[in-house]
Structure formats: C-alpha cells, structure tokens
Amino acid sequence: MRFKIAVLVLSAITTADSRVAHIQTSAGSNRVLSPTTVAYWQQHDNGDGTGSLDLLVLWRGAPGWFFSGGSSSGGGLHGGFGQWQNTHWMNYGDVTLQLDFTSQSQDFDPASTVVTILDRQISLRDTNIVLIDDADSGTPRIVGTRFVEPRFAGRDGVAAIMKRTPELFEFLRCDVTLPDAKQKAMMALICEQMRP
C-alpha cells in the first residue's frame, strides 16, 4: 500500500523592517508524537526569541503503524519565475506521505502559500493545522483544519502548540498503549512532553 499526500513547504522567509532586509531560516521536520500519530511541521524564527508555526500536519493511524518497516524522509526545493515549490516526503514501512508547498512569492510567505493534501488545496493564510486520520489505511482522509495562534516561546514549537491546545492533544490518542514494553515507555515520555 503506497499513497502520497501533497503539501508545500518552503525553507526561507524574508522579512524587512524600515532599514534592512534579512533572511530568517525556517525549519521543518517529521517526528512521532504518540502511539498513533506522526507529525510534519514547519516553523520559523521571528528574530526576537520567539518562533512561529507555519504548518503542523498530524497523521493518525492504527497504534504503532509507523514502527512497521524502516523509515526515511527527504525532499527538494524548486523555484523560478517568482514562485517557490518545496517537496517533503516520508516513508514508514510501505506507507509514503508526500508534502508539496507552493508559494506565489519569491520568498516563503504564508499569506501566499498553498498546501495541497489529498488533492485538497489549503491556504496557509487561513490554516496552520491539518488533521488526517487513517494515515496507514491506503485511504487517508482530512478530518479537520484550523488556525491556532502561531507564535510560541522556546525551541519546540510542536510541544508549545500542543500544550496550549487540548483538542490537538486529544487527537494524538495518548491513552492508547502499545504491547512492546520499550515502545510503550518511549511513547509515554513523548506524550508527556505534549500534555497540556
């Protein structure tokens, strides 16, 4: 079973004040958040000790689905003619999740960036959270989108957003336990970092 999820991601943000323009880098990656859920997130540094979440996609499936087989990820950035595109893909066993971002500006700007997930185009101007269920089933489905306050303090934007958004934490299904003792212990530690 292989399927692709398209989402667009960019790796640089240009901001300008009245005197100088400077580039602030953004970071994105994927990680396991709970016994059922893997996340992809994109965030950038505001230059004042805070960060901002650009996108958080939560892929929820059967308990431990991401432990089946190996995992890998990668991507690539493309640009030209005033448009940027970025692709990020993740493999968990035989499940492939692909993200493709497109921006209509020369630099990353959420106001002009669109993410396409499961053939649905989503503007980052209005949405920074996407919830997907049945990620490992071959027929994943978007079950919700929302916009949350993107600014956070500290380095871990995902944990910061989870701690202040209880309904997102509930989506993780941290109440589920895995049969393997080491995996169960690891998931308990990870969930505790996300708990409101």
C-alpha positions as CSV (number, residue, x, y, z in Angstrom):
1,M,0.0,0.0,0.0
2,R,1.5,3.3,-1.1
3,F,-0.1,6.7,-1.2
4,K,1.0,10.3,-1.5
5,I,0.0,13.3,0.4
6,A,1.0,16.6,-1.3
7,V,1.9,19.6,0.9
8,L,4.0,22.5,0.0
9,V,6.9,23.7,2.2
10,L,9.5,26.4,1.8
11,S,12.8,26.8,3.6
12,A,13.4,30.5,3.8
13,I,11.5,33.6,4.9
14,T,12.4,37.1,4.1
15,T,11.3,39.9,6.4
16,A,12.1,43.6,6.2
17,D,12.0,46.5,8.6
18,S,12.3,50.1,7.7
19,R,16.1,50.0,7.4
20,V,17.2,46.5,6.4
21,A,16.1,43.2,4.9
22,H,17.4,40.0,6.3
23,I,16.7,36.3,5.9
24,Q,15.4,34.2,8.7
25,T,15.6,30.5,8.2
26,S,12.7,28.2,8.8
27,A,12.9,24.6,9.9
28,G,10.7,21.7,9.2
29,S,10.8,18.0,10.0
30,N,8.8,15.0,10.9
31,R,8.5,13.1,14.2
32,V,6.4,10.6,16.2
33,L,4.2,12.3,18.7
34,S,2.2,9.5,20.2
35,P,1.3,5.8,19.8
36,T,-0.9,6.6,16.8
37,T,0.4,9.9,15.3
38,V,3.3,11.2,13.2
39,A,3.7,14.9,12.7
40,Y,5.2,17.1,10.0
41,W,5.8,20.7,11.0
42,Q,7.3,23.8,9.6
43,Q,8.3,26.8,11.8
44,H,10.4,29.9,11.6
45,D,12.4,32.1,13.9
46,N,10.9,35.6,14.5
47,G,14.3,37.1,15.4
48,D,13.1,38.2,18.9
49,G,13.5,35.0,20.8
50,T,10.1,33.6,19.7
51,G,9.1,31.3,16.8
52,S,6.0,31.0,14.6
53,L,4.4,27.8,13.4
54,D,3.8,27.8,9.7
55,L,2.2,24.4,9.4
56,L,1.5,21.3,11.6
57,V,0.1,18.2,9.9
58,L,-0.9,15.3,12.2
59,W,-1.2,11.9,10.5
60,R,-3.0,9.4,12.8
61,G,-3.3,5.7,12.1
62,A,-3.5,2.4,13.9
63,P,-1.4,2.1,17.1
64,G,2.3,1.7,16.2
65,W,1.7,1.9,12.5
66,F,5.0,3.8,12.0
67,F,7.1,1.0,13.6
68,S,6.3,-1.4,10.7
69,G,9.4,-1.5,8.5
70,G,12.1,1.2,8.3
71,S,11.6,5.0,8.0
72,S,13.2,7.6,5.8
73,S,12.5,11.1,4.6
74,G,13.8,13.7,2.1
75,G,12.8,16.5,-0.2
76,G,13.8,19.2,-2.6
77,L,13.3,22.9,-3.2
78,H,12.5,24.3,-6.7
79,G,12.0,27.9,-7.8
80,G,11.7,30.3,-10.6
81,F,9.5,33.0,-12.2
82,G,8.5,34.4,-8.9
83,Q,7.3,31.1,-7.5
84,W,8.8,28.6,-5.0
85,Q,7.9,25.0,-4.5
86,N,9.2,22.5,-1.9
87,T,8.5,18.8,-1.6
88,H,9.0,16.7,1.5
89,W,8.3,13.0,1.7
90,M,8.3,10.5,4.5
91,N,8.3,6.7,4.3
92,Y,7.1,4.5,7.2
93,G,7.3,0.9,6.0
94,D,5.2,0.7,2.9
95,V,3.3,4.0,3.6
96,T,4.6,7.1,1.8
97,L,3.5,10.6,2.7
98,Q,4.5,13.4,0.4
99,L,4.1,17.1,1.0
100,D,4.4,19.8,-1.7
101,F,4.3,23.5,-0.9
102,T,3.8,26.3,-3.5
103,S,4.2,30.0,-2.9
104,Q,3.4,32.8,-5.3
105,S,6.2,34.9,-4.0
106,Q,9.9,34.7,-4.3
107,D,10.3,34.0,-0.6
108,F,8.2,32.0,1.8
109,D,5.1,33.9,2.9
110,P,2.2,32.1,4.5
111,A,-0.2,34.6,3.0
112,S,0.7,33.4,-0.5
113,T,1.5,29.8,0.2
114,V,-0.9,26.9,-0.7
115,V,-0.5,23.3,0.6
116,T,-2.2,20.5,-1.3
117,I,-3.1,17.5,0.8
118,L,-5.1,14.5,-0.6
119,D,-6.0,16.6,-3.7
120,R,-7.3,19.5,-1.5
121,Q,-5.7,22.9,-1.7
122,I,-5.3,24.6,1.7
123,S,-4.1,28.2,2.1
124,L,-1.7,28.8,4.9
125,R,-3.2,32.3,5.3
126,D,-6.2,30.6,6.9
127,T,-4.9,27.3,8.2
128,N,-1.8,26.1,10.1
129,I,-3.1,22.8,11.5
130,V,-4.3,19.8,9.3
131,L,-5.6,16.6,10.9
132,I,-5.5,13.4,8.9
133,D,-7.0,10.1,10.1
134,D,-6.4,6.6,8.7
135,A,-2.9,7.6,7.6
136,D,-1.8,3.9,7.2
137,S,-5.0,2.6,5.6
138,G,-4.4,3.4,2.0
139,T,-7.4,5.8,2.2
140,P,-6.3,8.6,4.5
141,R,-8.8,11.4,5.0
142,I,-8.6,15.0,6.2
143,V,-10.8,15.2,9.3
144,G,-10.1,18.8,10.3
145,T,-8.3,22.0,9.7
146,R,-7.8,25.0,11.9
147,F,-5.8,28.1,12.6
148,V,-4.1,28.5,16.0
149,E,-2.0,31.4,17.4
150,P,1.3,30.6,15.6
151,R,3.7,32.5,17.9
152,F,5.5,30.4,20.6
153,A,8.4,30.7,23.1
154,G,11.2,28.2,23.2
155,R,12.6,25.9,20.5
156,D,10.0,23.2,20.3
157,G,7.1,24.7,18.5
158,V,5.1,21.4,18.3
159,A,5.2,20.9,22.0
160,A,4.4,24.5,22.7
161,I,1.3,24.4,20.4
162,M,0.1,21.1,21.8
163,K,0.4,22.2,25.5
164,R,-1.9,25.1,24.9
165,T,-4.4,23.4,22.5
166,P,-6.1,20.5,24.4
167,E,-8.2,19.3,21.4
168,L,-5.0,18.7,19.4
169,F,-3.5,16.7,22.3
170,E,-6.7,14.6,22.4
171,F,-6.2,13.8,18.7
172,L,-2.9,12.1,19.5
173,R,-4.7,9.3,21.4
174,C,-2.0,9.2,24.1
175,D,-4.4,6.9,26.1
176,V,-3.5,4.1,23.6
177,T,-0.8,1.7,24.8
178,L,1.5,-0.5,22.7
179,P,2.3,-4.2,23.6
180,D,6.0,-3.7,23.3
181,A,7.4,-2.5,26.7
182,K,10.1,-0.3,25.3
183,Q,7.8,1.3,22.8
184,K,5.2,1.8,25.5
185,A,7.7,3.5,27.7
186,M,9.0,5.7,24.9
187,M,5.5,6.8,23.9
188,A,4.7,7.7,27.5
189,L,7.7,10.0,27.6
190,I,6.9,11.6,24.3
191,C,3.2,12.1,25.2
192,E,4.2,13.7,28.5
193,Q,6.2,16.4,26.6
194,M,3.0,17.3,24.6
195,R,0.5,17.2,27.5
196,P,-1.4,20.5,28.3
